[in-house]
Amino acid sequence: MNSRKLATSPSKILITLLKLIPLVGFSLAAAFPVYYMVVTSFKTRLDWLANQFALPTHISFDNLFRRPIPAICWYGRATV
């Protein structure tokens, strides 16, 4: 069995951390649109106009149940 030694020297730890920084940055960049969509879906229009990136002051489900979801119709048309 061939096992790798753990990076114990400070230079190896630094190199490993420098490799992880771009990965963390890309992960945050990929996760931000999902965060924005979820947070925005629970905001009222006034909350959204006041601050688009903050958490909602109170949770509102009106945006989720106000009208039918047109995406379901779009998927139905796309399969035909």
C-alpha positions, 0 to 999 in steps of 0.5 A: 500500500502506497500512502502519501505523507502529510504535508508537514513542512511550512512551505508545503502547507503554504503551497497547499493553501495557495492552491486552495484559495482559487478553488474557494473563490470559484466555489463562492462565485458559483454558489452566489447566484443560488444564494441570490435566487433563494434570498430574493424569492422570499423578499417583498418588492419593497425589501428588494428595492431597499437592498438587493443583497441583504437578507429579507426583513420578514419572510414572504411566500407571496412570490412563490404562490402568487401566480403559476410557474411559467417554467413548467409550461416551458418544459412542457413545450420543449419536450414536444 
